[in-house]
Amino acid sequence: MTPPSAAVVTSFYVTVKYLREVTPYFRKASIISEVGWELQRGFLTGAPPSPHSPQRADTRYLPLQLCYLARNFRHPDPDNRTLELHSPDGVHSCVLRATDATEAVAWFNTLHSALNVLNGQALQEASRALGPLVGDLQHIGWLARRPPSENGRMSSESSEDPERWQSVFAAVTDRELRLYESAPWSPEAWGCPVDTCPLLSTRLVSSSRHTDIITFSVRCGTSEGVMTHHFRAETHRDLANWARTLVQGSHNSAQNQRELVCRCIWQGQPAQLVVHYENGFTLLEGSNTMSGREPRTLWKFPFERLRMSADDGARLLWLDFGGEEGEMELDLECCPKPLVFILHNFLSAKIHRLGLFA
């Protein structure tokens, strides 16, 4: 007898489907379909980008314009076989691994060359469209930046720690170094950098290589003191381009500025310090509009007489011209760092000019 709990199957049915209908059930979709990023609008325009020809299911196009190409940035590889492509908005990334380091270098160099061409085109396009907004663009591109600590100095943590670097898009204009969290894709974004450094008070202070990491540092004199930015470049050619652009930009800003006038106190009396690119230092008595006469010159020295300068980082500036007068102490009533950096750029530009044309 059949136990009461047992079921009796008297018949069954088999359903047959064509292979093309059941393929999705046992074959995973191609991983390539998960790769890539879509651009919702063209560079500096609200119109969507031109569509590619119809894509196959196993093909994806990655637009390279203003992408960030890096190695050992977010995905360290001791074998140096990987490349990282990050989208212009910093949201998406694609990590590619080659069979060996040699092949990885070949792919990196090819992509790097293509990105340089596209960056040059974007630079020209942005210069034409954004001149009144940002000034004359000189150089643009991606860098990695060490987050500044509270005192503006580099953290003691290892420079090779990928978590200690953040990607920034940098642009050098005729007036300043501008930093963005992502590639500025619209005119509105170009007008909103996260950091700016006036080239007149900015100096390239060092560049070095730690193992495979190529770095350089930029210091800027501000009303809050000295702000230091530590950057990482991907190639020595990139480093040379950034260094040349920043140094030339600082020198050009100094030559264009020509003269700087700031209020100060000397020997307890109000005065004006005039630093002129050609004429050097002039201290004038404090202006008195009621007297109706030109302010009297208290002292004047050319740049060649300057032996030493120093400051207390708060409000005092000391200038030593090597004369019987001794060291000149000026109370600027504010942080002297911007003036000190501008003075250094004046001197550097003059020395550079002599080296080129003497």
C-alpha positions as CSV (number, residue, x, y, z in Angstrom):
1,M,0.0,0.0,0.0
2,T,1.1,3.6,-0.5
3,P,1.8,5.4,2.7
4,P,-0.8,8.2,3.3
5,S,1.9,10.9,3.3
6,A,3.4,9.9,-0.1
7,A,2.3,11.7,-3.2
8,V,1.7,9.8,-6.4
9,V,2.7,11.4,-9.7
10,T,0.7,10.1,-12.5
11,S,2.1,12.4,-15.3
12,F,4.4,15.3,-15.9
13,Y,5.0,17.9,-18.6
14,V,8.3,19.2,-20.3
15,T,8.4,22.7,-21.8
16,V,11.0,23.2,-24.6
17,K,12.2,26.7,-25.6
18,Y,14.5,27.7,-28.4
19,L,18.1,28.3,-27.3
20,R,18.0,32.0,-28.1
21,E,15.2,32.5,-25.6
22,V,16.9,30.8,-22.7
23,T,20.4,32.0,-23.3
24,P,20.0,34.9,-20.8
25,Y,19.2,32.4,-18.0
26,F,22.6,30.6,-18.1
27,R,25.0,33.0,-19.7
28,K,26.0,36.1,-17.7
29,A,25.8,39.3,-19.6
30,S,29.2,40.7,-20.8
31,I,31.1,42.6,-18.1
32,I,31.9,45.2,-20.8
33,S,28.3,46.4,-20.5
34,E,29.1,47.6,-17.0
35,V,32.1,49.7,-18.1
36,G,32.0,53.4,-19.1
37,W,30.4,56.7,-18.4
38,E,27.9,58.7,-20.3
39,L,28.4,62.4,-20.9
40,Q,25.1,64.3,-20.5
41,R,26.3,67.4,-22.2
42,G,29.2,68.5,-24.4
43,F,32.2,70.4,-23.1
44,L,31.2,74.1,-22.4
45,T,27.8,73.6,-24.1
46,G,24.4,72.5,-23.0
47,A,23.9,70.3,-26.1
48,P,24.5,66.5,-25.7
49,P,27.6,65.1,-27.3
50,S,27.5,63.7,-30.8
51,P,26.3,60.0,-30.6
52,H,28.6,57.2,-31.6
53,S,27.5,54.7,-34.2
54,P,25.2,52.0,-32.7
55,Q,27.1,50.0,-30.1
56,R,27.3,46.3,-30.0
57,A,26.5,44.5,-26.8
58,D,30.2,43.7,-26.3
59,T,31.6,47.1,-27.1
60,R,31.8,50.3,-25.1
61,Y,33.2,53.7,-25.9
62,L,35.0,55.7,-23.2
63,P,35.3,59.4,-24.1
64,L,38.8,60.6,-23.2
65,Q,38.3,64.3,-23.1
66,L,39.6,65.7,-19.8
67,C,39.9,62.2,-18.2
68,Y,42.4,61.6,-15.5
69,L,45.0,58.9,-16.4
70,A,47.0,57.6,-13.5
71,R,49.0,54.7,-12.2
72,N,49.1,53.4,-8.6
73,F,46.6,56.1,-7.6
74,R,43.5,54.4,-6.2
75,H,44.6,50.8,-7.0
76,P,48.3,50.3,-6.2
77,D,49.9,47.5,-8.2
78,P,53.4,46.4,-7.2
79,D,53.8,44.8,-10.6
80,N,53.0,48.1,-12.4
81,R,50.6,46.4,-14.8
82,T,47.5,48.5,-14.2
83,L,46.2,51.8,-15.6
84,E,43.5,53.9,-14.1
85,L,41.1,56.1,-16.2
86,H,38.9,58.4,-14.2
87,S,35.9,60.3,-15.7
88,P,36.0,64.1,-15.9
89,D,33.5,64.4,-13.0
90,G,35.5,62.0,-10.8
91,V,32.5,59.7,-10.4
92,H,33.4,56.7,-12.6
93,S,36.7,54.9,-13.2
94,C,38.0,52.1,-15.3
95,V,41.0,50.0,-14.2
96,L,42.8,48.1,-16.9
97,R,45.5,45.5,-16.3
98,A,48.1,44.5,-18.9
99,T,49.9,41.2,-19.2
100,D,53.2,42.8,-18.0
101,A,54.8,46.1,-17.1
102,T,56.1,46.7,-20.6
103,E,52.7,46.4,-22.2
104,A,51.3,48.6,-19.4
105,V,53.9,51.3,-20.2
106,A,53.1,51.2,-23.9
107,W,49.3,51.6,-23.3
108,F,50.0,54.4,-20.8
109,N,52.2,56.3,-23.2
110,T,49.6,56.0,-26.0
111,L,46.7,57.1,-23.8
112,H,48.8,59.9,-22.3
113,S,49.7,61.2,-25.8
114,A,46.0,61.2,-26.8
115,L,45.0,62.9,-23.7
116,N,47.6,65.6,-24.2
117,V,46.2,66.4,-27.6
118,L,42.6,66.5,-26.2
119,N,43.7,68.7,-23.4
120,G,45.3,71.1,-25.9
121,Q,42.1,71.3,-27.8
122,A,40.0,71.9,-24.6
123,L,42.5,74.6,-23.5
124,Q,42.0,76.5,-26.8
125,E,38.2,76.1,-26.7
126,A,38.0,77.2,-23.1
127,S,40.4,80.2,-23.8
128,R,38.1,81.4,-26.5
129,A,34.9,80.9,-24.5
130,L,36.0,81.9,-21.0
131,G,38.5,84.8,-21.4
132,P,36.5,87.4,-19.6
133,L,35.6,85.0,-16.8
134,V,38.9,83.3,-15.9
135,G,41.5,85.2,-17.9
136,D,44.0,83.9,-20.4
137,L,44.4,80.1,-19.8
138,Q,48.0,78.9,-20.0
139,H,47.8,75.2,-18.9
140,I,45.2,72.8,-17.7
141,G,45.3,69.2,-16.5
142,W,44.9,66.7,-13.6
143,L,47.1,66.4,-10.6
144,A,47.0,64.6,-7.3
145,R,47.2,66.8,-4.2
146,R,48.1,65.9,-0.6
147,P,45.3,67.3,1.7
148,P,46.9,70.3,3.6
149,S,47.1,69.8,7.3
150,E,46.0,72.5,9.7
151,N,49.4,74.2,9.8
152,G,49.8,74.0,6.0
153,R,52.6,71.5,6.2
154,M,52.8,68.0,4.7
155,S,51.6,65.2,6.9
156,S,54.2,62.8,8.2
157,E,52.4,59.9,6.7
158,S,54.0,58.1,3.8
159,S,53.8,59.9,0.4
160,E,53.1,56.6,-1.2
161,D,49.9,56.0,0.7
162,P,47.2,56.3,-2.0
163,E,44.6,57.4,0.5
164,R,46.7,60.5,1.2
165,W,46.3,61.8,-2.3
166,Q,43.2,63.5,-3.8
167,S,42.7,64.2,-7.5
168,V,42.3,67.9,-8.5
169,F,41.9,69.5,-11.8
170,A,44.3,72.5,-12.1
171,A,44.3,75.5,-14.4
172,V,47.0,78.2,-14.7
173,T,45.7,81.5,-16.1
174,D,47.7,84.7,-16.6
175,R,46.8,85.7,-13.0
176,E,46.4,82.6,-10.8
177,L,46.5,78.9,-10.2
178,R,43.0,77.6,-9.9
179,L,42.1,74.2,-8.4
180,Y,38.8,72.3,-9.0
181,E,37.5,69.1,-7.5
182,S,36.6,67.8,-11.0
183,A,37.1,69.0,-14.5
184,P,35.0,72.1,-15.0
185,W,32.6,71.2,-17.7
186,S,30.5,74.3,-17.9
187,P,31.2,78.0,-17.7
188,E,29.5,78.1,-14.3
189,A,31.9,75.4,-13.0
190,W,34.9,77.3,-14.4
191,G,33.9,80.2,-12.2
192,C,33.8,78.2,-9.0
193,P,37.3,76.8,-8.1
194,V,37.8,75.3,-4.7
195,D,41.2,77.0,-4.3
196,T,43.0,79.9,-6.0
197,C,46.5,81.1,-5.7
198,P,47.5,84.5,-7.2
199,L,50.6,83.9,-9.3
200,L,52.0,87.2,-8.1
201,S,52.4,85.8,-4.6
202,T,53.0,82.1,-5.5
203,R,56.3,80.3,-5.9
204,L,57.3,76.9,-7.0
205,V,59.6,75.8,-4.2
206,S,60.6,72.2,-4.8
207,S,60.3,69.1,-7.0
208,S,61.4,65.6,-6.3
209,R,60.9,61.9,-6.9
210,H,60.2,59.3,-4.2
211,T,60.5,55.9,-5.8
212,D,57.9,56.0,-8.5
213,I,56.1,59.1,-7.3
214,I,56.9,62.5,-8.9
215,T,56.1,65.4,-6.7
216,F,56.4,69.2,-6.6
217,S,55.3,71.9,-4.0
218,V,53.9,75.3,-4.4
219,R,53.7,78.0,-1.7
220,C,51.5,81.0,-1.7
221,G,51.7,84.0,0.6
222,T,48.2,84.9,1.9
223,S,46.7,87.2,4.5
224,E,46.4,84.1,6.7
225,G,50.0,83.1,6.3
226,V,51.8,80.7,4.0
227,M,49.6,78.0,2.2
228,T,51.6,75.1,0.8
229,H,50.2,72.7,-1.8
230,H,52.0,69.4,-2.5
231,F,51.2,67.9,-5.9
232,R,51.9,64.7,-7.7
233,A,52.4,64.4,-11.4
234,E,52.3,61.3,-13.5
235,T,55.4,61.8,-15.7
236,H,58.6,63.9,-15.7
237,R,57.3,65.7,-18.8
238,D,54.2,66.7,-16.9
239,L,56.3,68.0,-14.0
240,A,58.4,70.1,-16.4
241,N,55.3,71.6,-18.0
242,W,53.7,72.5,-14.7
243,A,57.0,73.9,-13.3
244,R,57.7,76.0,-16.4
245,T,54.1,77.3,-16.6
246,L,54.1,78.3,-12.9
247,V,57.5,80.0,-12.9
248,Q,56.9,81.9,-16.1
249,G,53.4,82.8,-14.8
250,S,54.8,84.2,-11.6
251,H,57.5,86.2,-13.5
252,N,55.0,87.6,-15.9
253,S,52.7,88.6,-13.1
254,A,55.5,90.4,-11.4
255,Q,56.5,92.3,-14.6
256,N,52.9,93.2,-15.3
257,Q,52.3,94.4,-11.8
258,R,55.3,96.7,-11.9
259,E,54.5,98.5,-8.6
260,L,53.1,97.6,-5.2
261,V,52.1,100.2,-2.6
262,C,51.2,99.2,1.0
263,R,50.5,101.2,4.1
264,C,52.9,100.7,7.1
265,I,54.3,102.3,10.2
266,W,57.9,103.3,10.4
267,Q,59.5,104.7,13.6
268,G,56.0,105.2,15.0
269,Q,54.8,107.3,12.1
270,P,52.4,106.3,9.3
271,A,54.1,105.8,5.9
272,Q,53.7,104.1,2.5
273,L,56.1,101.5,1.2
274,V,56.4,101.4,-2.6
275,V,58.1,98.4,-4.2
276,H,58.7,99.1,-7.9
277,Y,59.9,96.4,-10.3
278,E,62.5,98.7,-11.8
279,N,63.2,101.3,-9.1
280,G,63.3,99.2,-5.9
281,F,62.1,100.4,-2.5
282,T,60.8,103.8,-1.6
283,L,59.3,104.8,1.7
284,L,57.0,107.8,1.6
285,E,55.5,109.7,4.5
286,G,51.8,108.9,5.2
287,S,49.6,110.7,2.7
288,N,47.9,113.8,4.0
289,T,45.1,114.9,1.7
290,M,44.6,118.1,3.7
291,S,48.1,119.5,3.1
292,G,47.7,119.4,-0.7
293,R,51.4,118.5,-1.3
294,E,53.2,115.4,-2.5
295,P,54.3,113.0,0.3
296,R,57.9,113.4,1.3
297,T,60.4,110.6,0.5
298,L,61.8,109.2,3.8
299,W,64.3,106.8,2.1
300,K,64.9,105.0,-1.1
301,F,67.0,102.0,-2.1
302,P,67.5,100.0,-5.3
303,F,67.1,96.2,-5.3
304,E,70.9,95.8,-5.5
305,R,71.2,97.3,-2.0
306,L,69.0,94.7,-0.3
307,R,71.1,92.3,1.8
308,M,68.4,90.5,3.7
309,S,64.7,90.4,4.4
310,A,62.8,88.8,7.2
311,D,59.4,88.9,8.9
312,D,57.6,87.6,12.0
313,G,54.7,86.1,10.1
314,A,52.3,88.4,11.9
315,R,52.9,92.1,11.0
316,L,56.6,93.1,11.1
317,L,58.9,93.2,8.1
318,W,62.7,93.8,8.3
319,L,64.7,95.0,5.3
320,D,68.5,95.3,5.6
321,F,70.2,97.5,3.0
322,G,73.6,97.2,4.5
323,G,74.0,100.9,5.3
324,E,74.7,102.9,8.4
325,E,70.9,103.2,9.0
326,G,70.9,99.5,10.0
327,E,67.9,97.3,9.6
328,M,64.6,98.9,8.6
329,E,61.7,97.7,10.7
330,L,58.3,98.2,9.1
331,D,54.9,97.4,10.8
332,L,52.6,96.4,8.0
333,E,49.6,96.1,10.4
334,C,48.7,92.8,8.7
335,C,50.4,89.6,7.7
336,P,53.6,90.4,5.7
337,K,53.6,87.1,3.7
338,P,51.9,88.4,0.6
339,L,54.4,91.3,0.3
340,V,57.4,89.0,1.0
341,F,56.3,86.5,-1.7
342,I,55.7,89.4,-4.2
343,L,59.1,90.8,-3.4
344,H,60.7,87.4,-4.0
345,N,58.9,87.1,-7.4
346,F,60.1,90.6,-8.3
347,L,63.7,89.6,-7.6
348,S,63.3,86.2,-9.3
349,A,61.8,87.8,-12.4
350,K,64.6,90.4,-12.6
351,I,67.3,87.7,-12.2
352,H,65.6,85.5,-14.8
353,R,65.5,88.5,-17.2
354,L,69.2,89.2,-16.7
355,G,70.0,85.5,-17.4
356,L,68.1,85.6,-20.6
357,F,69.1,88.9,-22.0
358,A,72.4,89.9,-20.4
